[in-house]
Every structure is written in structure tokens, then in C-alpha cells.
């Protein structure tokens, strides 16, 4: 049974070549992965990931392996640099793909939220049947005329005026004789004219009031649903206008939700993370590991001694600390990092030496 499994499909050729070279070095050394872990100071789990092609080893691990296997350090680190650039290009393509997915889903959500606009009183598209012979009232005004409540009142007034002109006792209608009318005070023409105006005013007020009540009742019915329980017009759901962050399978947090959590446990490590800044403090290598997918960063120290400490310091938010306790490497919990320039890693060695990385410009 072969010792090594096939490398993942789609792995960049330069990364694949570098990983294969690491496997050959381990094979020639005759060491098991556990022995490589003990001699290099990197965990067995980490080396299993490095040698399976799931994770690019840090430069410190490569240097340590060169020392353990008696390999020329400069040649191996040159191959590592080529693999590291290829790995970064692959991460960039992955980030662009995820961003395109998020943009597409956001556009879909916004398009869905625009399909059910709210229809208010007098809004376009609202129509009420007033009964046989009475026409209808729509959001564009009575009988299709443009406008809202003002149009309803104007049209109602013109209808009332026309009715008043045709009504008995009006100034131009039949029965405009000189006979006295109740409450007129006299049988003169001026009395009849005054009474006709009062009737017109009362009629107009009644028509306008009826139209307002009908429009209000229709609006409430439209927003609440018809008798069968089917919604006629509904407000767009607030949830339809927002799109939750889309995370790859296995990733359990993003941004502020990652603060204080283990990057490996949250799925932010591995191929989703890369080293964006590093510094040498004494004999230790200090790195800032950054995951754009998770929007978070953490600090890692390798080739360290027991008692050495490391921390990740964001521009905003709380620092996260770590300490070397049982091996020669350690990493901190995550801090939210909206971009690469927002964090730095610092180390304080047991010898008293200190140092920090410089955020990329």
C-alpha cells in the first residue's frame, strides 16, 4: 500500500511539485511523520496537512525540515517561495469567486424584494368598484383621471355640480317657479338660489366623504388580504432585502464573530489562510496569518522556546495572546481584521527580546 495519497485535484502545479519534493525528502530520510514532527517542532497534524497538499507549510517549517534531512536550505526555500506565490494566486481566485457569489445573491435578493411594492391609499393600481352605475375609484383618480384624493374631490365636485343643475328647484331646471319653499323665508329668486347652493355644498361634502371612506377601506383590505385569505398586496419582507454572508462549507464564523476563537476549529485555517507579514525575533519566526474569507487574523510563532509569548494586535478591538507551553510553536486566537493592514503580531521571548511584524502597505 503506497505511503502517500494522491494530491488534491486542481492543486497548482508549482504547489504540487513542491509538496512532492517534501515527500521525497521525508522518504529519503527514513523518518516517520511523528519523527519529523519531533525534530522540527511542528505538530504531526500540521505535517500531515503539509504533505497531503491541503496546507502550504510556513517558511520556518521548510527551514527546519531542510536541517533535519540535510538538504540545502537555499534551494528548498527557493522552491517554497515559488509555491507560496502560486498558493496566494489560488487564494485570490477563490476570494474573487466567493465575492462574485455574494454579489449575485445580493442582486437576486434585491430583485425579489422589489416584486411586491406597498400600495397605499390613492396609490397606482388600486381599484374599487362603487357599484352598478357608479363607476370605480382607482389609484390614478376616479374614472381613470390622474391624481389621488384631490382628483377624487375635484371629480366628485364636478359630478355634484352637474347633478345640482339637473335637480328640480335648481336655477336652470324645471320647477324654478316663484312658489315659496320651506325654510326659504320668502318666495324670491334669491332665496331659491341660496337654498340651491346649500344643497350643492351638502351634496359635494357627502360625495367627498364617501370617496375617502371607500378609499381607506380598500387600502386596509389590500394590505390585509381578501376574504379567501390571499394577500392582495403585501409589504416586502425585511429579510428579502438583506443577504446573509455566504461562507464556504466548514467555515463557522466571519468578522467580529471570529474574535477570540480558534482559527482551526472555526475552519479559517488551512487553504483559507496565508502569511501576510513576518518578522524574526531572536531565533523565533513570528507571522501574521490572515483569512480574507473569515475576515480575521491570528499570530503564529515557530522555532520558539518554552515560555515565549506571542500576541495579535488589531487596530481596533482586543488583542489575543498565546504562549509556547509544550512545543516550539504556538498560535493565538483570532481577532477581527477587515483588511491586511489592520493587524500586527508581536513576540516577547523568555530571553527578554521583543519584536513585531510590520503591517503590509
N, C-alpha and C positions, 0 to 999 in steps of 0.2 A: 504494500500500500504506500503510495507516494507520501513524502513528509509534508509537502506543501499543497494547498488547494489552489485551484485556478484563480488568477486575479480577477477582480470585478470587471464586468463588461463595460465598455465605454470609458475605461481609465485612460488618461492622457498617455501617449506613447513614452514621453520622457519620464513621467512618474512610474510607468510600468517598468521601464528599463532600470531606473534607479532601485526600485523595490526588488527586482530580480537580482541586482548586484548585491544588495544587502543579504538576500537569501544565500547567495553563493559564498559570501564571506562567513556566514554562520555555519554553513555546511563544511567549509574547509577547516574551520576552527575545531570542529567536532564537539562544540558546546551545545547543550540543550538551551531552550528559551529561558528556563529558570536560571541556568548558569549565567547566561548573557545578562539577565536582569540583576543578579547578584553582583556581577563585576562592573556593570556600567552605572548602577544606581537608579535605573529606570524600572518601573514595575513590570512584572510578567504580562499583565493585561495590556500595558502600553506597547510592549514589543510584539505581542500577538496582533495588535492592530497595525503596527508599522509594517510587519512582514506579510500581512494579508492584503495590503494596499488600501485599507479603509481609512488610514490616517497617515499624514506625512510626518515623520519624526522631526523634532526640533534639531537645530544645528548642534546643540550640546550632546544629544544622544548619538548623533553621527560621529562626532569627535571621539566620544567615549568608546564607541564600537571600533573605530579605527585603532585606538590604543590597545584594546583588548585583543584584536585579531592581528595586530602587527601590520596594518595596512597604511599606505602613505596617506597621511591626513589631508594634504592639499588636494590630491586627486579626488578623494571621496567627497570633500566639501564642495569641489567644483561641480561634480555631478549633482550634489544636493541643491546647489543654487539654481541650476537649470530646472530641476524638478520642482523647486519651490515657486519659481516664476510660472511654470505650467500649471501648478496647483492653484495659484492666485487667479490665473486667467479662467480656469474652470469655475472657481467660486464666483467670479464676476458674471460669467454666463448664467450660472444658477440664480444669482441675485436678480439679474435682468429678467429672467423667465418668471420668477416669483412676483416681481413688480408688475410685469405685464398681466399676470393672472389677477392680481389685486385690482389693477385699473379696469380690466374687463368686467370683473364682478361689481365694481363700484358703478360703472356705467349702466350695467344691467339693472342694478338696484334703483338707480335714479330714474331710469326709463320706466320701471314698474311703478314707482311712486307717482309718476305723472299721469297715469291712466284713469284715476278716479278723483278729479278735482272736486272741491267743495262747491255746491251750488247754493248760494244764499238767496234771500228774498229779492226778487227782481232780477236775479242773475240770468245769463243767457241760457236758453234751453229749457227753462221751467215753464210748463204749460198747464193751465187749469180750464176744464170745460165748465162754463157757467150755466149750462142747461139749454134746453131747446129754445131757439130764437134769441139767445143772449150772447152768442159768440164765445170767445175764450180770452184768457189773460195769459200772456207768455212773458218770459224774461226780457223780451225786447219791447214790451209795452202792449196794451190792449189792441186786439185785432191786427197784430204784426207791426204796429207803429214803433219806431225806435224809442228807447228811453226806459225808465224804471217807474218809480212811484209818481214822479212829476208828470210823466206821459199818461199814466193811468188817470190822474186827476184832470189833466187837460182834456183828454178824450171824453171822460165822464161828464165834464162841464159842457162840452160841445153837444153831447147827446141830450143832456138835460135842457140846454137852450132850445134845441130843435123840438123836444117834446113840449116845452112850455109854449112855443109858438103855435103848435098844433092843438094845445089843450083848450077846452071851452073856457071862455072868460078872459083869454089872453088878448093882448092888444090887437092882433090881426086875425083871430079865429072867430068862428061863428058864435053868436050869443053875446056879442060885445055891446048889447043894448044898454039902456040907461037904467035898467031896473036895479034897485039897491041890493046889496049883498050883506049877509050877516057880518057884523063887526066892521063894516066899511066906514061907518059914521055918516055917510052921505051917499047919494046916488051919482056923484060927479065922476067924470072920466079919470080925474087924478086919483080918486080913491081906488078905482079898479086897477089902475096902473101900479099903485103901491102894493096892493094885495097880490098882483101877479108877480112882482119882484120877490116878495117874501116867499111865495110858493116855489119860485125858481131856486132861491137860496137854500130853502129846506131840502128840495129835491137833490140839488148838487151835493149838499153835505151828506145826505143819505147814500148816494151812489158812491162817493169817495170812501165813506166809512165801510161800505160793504166790500169794495175792492180791496181795501187794506186788510180787512179780516180774512178774506178769501186767500190773498197772497200769503199772509202769515200762516194760515192753516196748511196751505200747500207746502210751504217751506218746512214746517215741522214734520209733515208726512213724508216729504222727500228724504229728510235726514234720518228719520226713524225707521222707514220701511213701509211697505203696503200691507194690506190685510192678510196676504198669504205669508207674511214674514220674510219676504225677499227684499233686500235692500235696494232702494231706488237710486240713492246717491249716498256715498259714504266718504268720510274724510280719509285721506291716505294714512295708513298705519305709520306711526313714527318709526317703527323698526324697518320699514321698507326703504327709508331714505338714508339709512346708515348701513355700512358694510363692516362687519367684524373682521379683524385681522385674520388672514389666511395663513396658517402655519403648516410647514411640511409635516408629514407623518412622523411621530416620535418626539416632536418639539412641544414642550409643555408650557412655555411662557414666552413673553416678549416685553421689552421695555422695563418699566417700573416693576412689573410683576416678577421679574427675574432677580431683583435686588435681594442679596443675602442668601441666594440658593446655589446649590452645587451645579456647575455647568454640565458635568457628565450626566447627573441624574435627570436634569431638565432637557437633555438631548441637544444642548447648544454646542457641544464639543465635536470632536471628530472632523469630518469633512466640512462642517459648517463654520469652523473657526480657523483663524490663521494668526500668525505673529505679525503685529503691526509696528512694534518697537522693541528694542532690546538694549541691554547695557551689561557690561561686565563689572562686577563689584568683588574685588579680591579674586578669588578663584571661581566664584559663582556666576552663573548666567541668569540674568533677570529679564523676563519677557512680559509683554502685554499681549494677551490672547483676546481676540475680538471676533464676535459673531454678528454680522450685519443682520442675519435673519432674526436673531433674538434681540437685537438692539442692546447688547450687553457686552461687558469686558471683564476679564479677571487677570490676576498676576500669577506668574509661574516662576519658580526658581529651581535650577538644576545645578549639579556639581557643588552642592552646598554641604554644610556640616550641621550636626545636631545642635539645635539652639538658634540657628539662623532664622530670621523673621522676614516676612515679606508682606506687602500691602498694596492694594489697588486704590488709587485716589481719584475720584471723578471731580470735574469742575463743580458740579452740583450734586448733592446727595452725600451719603455716608461712605466712609472708607471701609474696605473689607480687609481683614488681616488673616495671615496664615503663618504657620511655623513648621520648621523641619523637626520632626519628632522621632521617626523610626527609620528614615531612609535619607537619601541625599537629594531629594527633590520634594517639592510641595507646591500647592496652588491655593489660591484664595477662593472665597465665594464670589459671586458676580455682583457688579454694580451696573446700573442702567447707563448706557452710553449711546446717545443719539448719533454720534459720529466718531471717527477715529481720533480726532484731536481733542476729545473731551476727557481723556483719562491718561494717567501715567502710573507706572509701577515703581515702587521703591523697596530697597532691601536694607536691613540692618543686621550685619553679621555678628556672630558671637565675639569676634575679634575686635569689634568696635567700628569697623569700616561701614560706611553708608554710601548709598548711591541711588540714583533714579534714572528712569528712561526719559528720553525727550520726545514729547508728542510729535507725530508727523505733521508737517506743514501742509 
